[in-house]
């Protein structure tokens, strides 16, 4: 079922659906997920995979690659997910069969089950859930003899063609024309149109729960709740913060490859804590602000936001980062203490920022951006031109926020990359005047200039194309 509600001409209340079942004499084609079973069987099957963290990482890798693009699109996504989980964690099916009794006790639609026990009722479970998953679940729900029409796992055809074609192949046109169909899904509209008594009821007790949603993984809150659909980890972190971390420091590294790997783990360590600040920001806004700006995903809580696991991730990945950054030498205890201080300081600064008024946040925000842009310098030396680039990066992030807080309700459509390029050129020239223009001829300086130009290329082109000389304009005569 889609998380977004879509009205159809066959919509009825759950009470009306129950009454229609009691009055109907003939076959009943009954949906399973979020109808008879108040959750989603596919998601709960994948949730049975163990160990949970590797299973979640595998699901995220699939979401990144999207192999269903080549097999029929989004309808075939679950075929890939279940196949891959079953192949990589073959004991999942056994664990699923062990779980279904408890799941059935907790999530059977009892009102609907009572109506189905009426004399003369012929129930046929008709679902796009997968046959090996559905069969033990239906038996646990209390319908071990029910006929089941379900998707086959070894083919993409069933998911691609939809429930109507599956039902026609298994039951025939005559059965469908005489049947009552009860479902919660707007995707079953074709089947509803083909039957004698079409009913679509959304049960208030039903809950769609994403598989492995209780497993914490850094970056999930950012990509699925705070900035959904923006690919922010790639565009806003890797191509922005991390790129400047690397360019500002790699020229001084003894082992460049180990240095870049170390910075990557350091970034993971930092963002495990910084992301927790976003979680806190939303929670504080929901409790204390009159008009909090929260995404729709905030209410559905699709990802885990525990308090302590982010610190475990931050400390573990931070330790790996320090070893890599110091390679081939051994790290010193002061390195670990310095990075721990950065993490604790960032956490408390973000917590204080979240609890202060919006006017004061203007100045606190600069500190957050400094942490994002320059936290790594607690462990890594940078070239002077690198310091200028990081300063430009921080200032360019702060300027739009300043305009947003003091100037209006909407975030300004500011040319961030062009602003940063301008700041970098100004700061680099000042550095050159102070230390000699030879400072600007280094590999680091040229790499930073090239990256700034590349990132600002579209905004720079737009600004140049809009530029014109006012002394050559034709002056319009007064009216």
C-alpha positions, 0 to 999 in steps of 0.5 A: 500500500502506498503511504499516501492516501489516494481516494477512489470511487470504490472507497467505503468505511471499514464498517460498511465493508464488514456489512457488505461481507455479511450480506454477500453470497459468493466468493470474497477476494480478500487483500492481505497486507494492511487489510486482513493482516494489519502490517505488510508481510514483505516488509516483515519478512525482510525484517526477519533477516539476521544480522540486522545491520548487514541486512539493512546495508544490503537493502540500502545498497539495492536502493542505490543501484535500483536493479528493478529499473531493468525488470519493470520498474517500482512494482518489481522492487520487492522481488529483488529485495526478497530474493537478495535477502533470501540469497544472502541470509538463507536462514531468514525463511526459517526465522520468518516461520518462527515469527508468524504466530506472534505477528498474527496474534498482534496484527490480525484484523479481528473485526474482519476475521469475525465477519469472515467466519459467517456461514457460507463465506468463501474467502480467497486471499488475493495478494501481490505478496509472495507465496512462500511468505504468505502461506505460513502467515495466512495459516497463522492468521486462522485460515489454513484452508483458504485458497491463496492467490499470491505473487511468485518469487521466481518471476517478475511477471506477477508484480509487473502485470498486477493483481487482476491478471494474477486473479484471472490466471488462477480463478477465471473471469467468471469467479472475478465477475461474481466476487466481492473484492476487499482491498486497501490499495488504490493499485487494485483499481483494475481488479475492483472495476472487474468484480461484482462488489468492489470495496476499498477500505482503509483500516485505521489500525493498519500500520505500514512499517518499513523493514529494519526500521528499528536498526540505526544507520548514520545518514538515514535520518538526514536522507529520509526525514530531514532532507528526503529526495535531495540526495543530500549526502552526495550533493551537500556533504561529499561534494561540499564539505568532504571535497574541501576537507580533502583538497585543503589537506591532501597536499600535506599528507605523507600517504595520500590514499590512507589520508583520504580513507581516514578523512572519509571515516572521520566524516562518518564519525562527525556526521553521526553526531551532527545528524543527531543534532538534526534529530534534536532540532526537529524534536525541539521544534515539534514541542516548542515552535508554533509553526515548526518546519518539519518534513512529512516523513517526521510524523511517520518516523521511518528510521531509528533515532536512538540516543547512544548508538550514534556515539558508538558509531562516531567513536569507532569510525573516529578511531579507524580514521585516526589510525589511517590519518597517522599511518604509517606512524602510531596514533597518540592518545592526544589524537583521540582526546582531540577528536572526542572534544570535537564531537562533544563540543559539536553536540553541545553547540548544536543542542544549545543552538536548538534551544535558543531564539531564532535571532540568536541562532543567526550567530550560533549557525556560524559555529555549526558551519565552522564545525562542518567545514573545519572539524578535521583540522583538530587532527590534520594540518592544512595549507594556508590557502586551504584555510582561506578555502574553508573560510570561504566555504563557511561564510558562503553557508552563513550568508544565506542563513543570515538573510533567511533569519533576518529578511524573510520566511523563505530560504533565499535562492542565493547562488551559494557556489558563486558566493563561495568562489567570490569569498575564496578569491578575496581571501586568497588574494589577501593571503597572497599579499600577506605571504607572497603571491607564490603562495597562490601558485601551489597545487592546493591553491589551483585545485581549490580554485578549479573545484570552486569554479566547477561547482559555481560554473552554472551560477557564474554563467548565469551571472555573466549572461545577465550582465549588461552595460547600463550606459548603452541601454536605450532610455525610454521616453517619459510617458 
